[in-house]
Amino acid sequence: MELASYADRAVHLVNTADPYRRRDDLTTVEDARALLSKQGACGRLTNVDVQELRTLRDRLREVFDAADAGSQQQAVDVLNELLELYPIRPAISNHDGCDWHLHLAEGIPTTSAAYAAKACMGLAVQATELGLDRLGVCQAAPCRDVFIDTSTNRSRRYCSERCATRANVAAYRARRKEAALATAAAA
């Protein structure tokens, strides 16, 4: 089992909101169902689950923001609080004709808590295996989506190719404008 792959759950959850552009894609049970179904984890959901996921999202945002700002201790403190709040309860299973395999969050009372336990554990594994400096926040303004940098040279600065292209075009245009102003001032 690749525990680090569960970190994608944390990224997907955090990216359901962009507080800087006042966007929130996790306001209803249907929104939560859409998010959780991407990971094949969609049991019975209620408005309580939605609120729990929204609270978790805010706390996970704190982890990414702290790591991105170089405050590794703060990121670890928040992540440890979350790991304590959402402990892993592993169980071995062989359902649906599959070989024996590990499930991380068996017997957890709510679907949102099970999702949270897996997301926090995955993020903790990524942070300890790759390093906290691999948790990033997109540098393309106004985007503030989060990502996990898995590049070999630790150089990722954007959440997507779209944001990278947008930032590079904006920088190019700014350089051209600056050069045109310098030429006009020299003339």
N, C-alpha and C positions, 0 to 999 in steps of 0.2 A: 504494500500500500504506500502510495506517495503522499505523505502527510502534507507536504508543502503545497500540493495542488489545492488544498482547502483554503489557502490564502486568497484565491480568486474570489471566494465568497465575500471576504472582507472588502476587497476592491469593488466588487459589483454593488455591495450594499452602500458603501460610502458614496459611490458615484451616482446614487439615486437622488442626491441633492447637490445643489450648487447655491450655497447661501449668498454668494456675491452677485449672482444673477437672479436671485429669488425664484429658483426652480426647485420643485420637489416632486419626484416621481414615486413617492411612497406615502400616499395619503389615504388609500382605501384598501379593503381586503383584496380586491381584484389586483391592485398594484403589487401587494405582497405575494399573492399567488403567482403572478407573472415572474417576479424576481426569484422566488423559491423553485418554481418549476424548471428554470434554466439548469439547476443543479439536481433535478430529479427528486427534490425534497419538498413535497407539497401535501401535507396532511390537512387536517381540519384547521382552518384559520379563523380568527375572530378579530375584532377591533383591538382587543388587548394585545394580540400578537403584533398588530401593526404598530401600536405604541411602543412595545418592547423593542421591535426592530428599529424604530426611529431613535429611541434612546441609545441603543447599541451603535447605531450609525454615527451619532454625535460623538460617542466615546472613541470609536475607531478613527474618526476624523482627527481627534486629539493625538492619537498615536502617530498618524501620518504627518500631521503638522509639526509635532515635536521632533520627529526623526528628520524631517526635511529642514528644520531650523537648526539641526545639530544638537538638540537637547535630548541625547540618548537616554539619560537617566529618567527624564520625565516620560518618554515614550515607553520605557520598560515598566515604570511604575503603573501607568495606566493599563498596559497590557497584562501585567500581573494581577491587577484588580479584576480585570475581565476574566482571566483564567480561573480566578477563585470563584467568581460569581457564576461562571458557566463551565463547570468541571467536565472533563471527558469521562464517559462511562463506556468503555469498550466491551464489545461482545463478538464472539466468533459465530459466523452464520454460513449456510450453504443454500440459500433460497434460490428459487427460479432455475434450478439445474446448474448453478455455478459451483465451482470448487469452494472449499472453505476459504473464507476471507473475513477481514476485520471490519466491523462497523464501529464508528467512534462514539456515537451518542445514543445508545440504546436505553430505553426506559426513562428518558427525560420527558417531563410532563407536557410540555408544549412544543409545537413545531418550531416556533420562533427560538425557543431556548436551545433546541437541538441544532438549528442553523447557527446560532450564536456560538455554541461550543465548538463546532467544526471550524467556523471562520476564525475564532480566536486562536485555536490550536494551530491551524495552518499558518496564520500570521506569525505566531511565536516560532514555529519551525523555520519559516523563511528568514525571520529576523536573526535567529541564532546561527543558521547555516550560511546565509549570504551576508549578513550584517545589517544593522539598522540603517546604515547609510543607503541601502538599496530601496528603502521605502521613500517614495517621492511624491511630490505635488507638481502638477503640470506648470511649466514656466511660461506658457503662452497666455498672456492676459486676454480676456478676463477668465479663461478656463482655470478651474481649481480642482479638476478631477485628479484622483490619486492613481498610482501605479506601483508595481514592483519592478525594479530595474534588474533584468536578468542578462543584460549585455555583458560580454566578456571584459570590456574595458571600463565598466561602471560609468558610462557616459550619457545614459538616457536622461533627457530633461523634459520630455513631453509625454503626455498620456497616449498620443496616437500620431500617426503620420499626418493626419489632417491638421492637428495643432502645430506640428513641427513645420509643415509647409507654410501655414499662415504666419507663424513667427518669423520664418526666414524671409518671406516676401515682405513683411512689414519692415524688417531690418534693412533689406536691400533698398526699399523705397526711401527709408530715412537717410541712408548713406547717399543716395542719388540727390535727394533734396538738399542735404548738407553741402554736397559738392557743388550743386548749382548755386546755392547762396554764396559760397566762398568764391566762385568764379565771378558772380555778379558784383560782389564787394571789391574784388581785385580790379575790375574794369573801370 
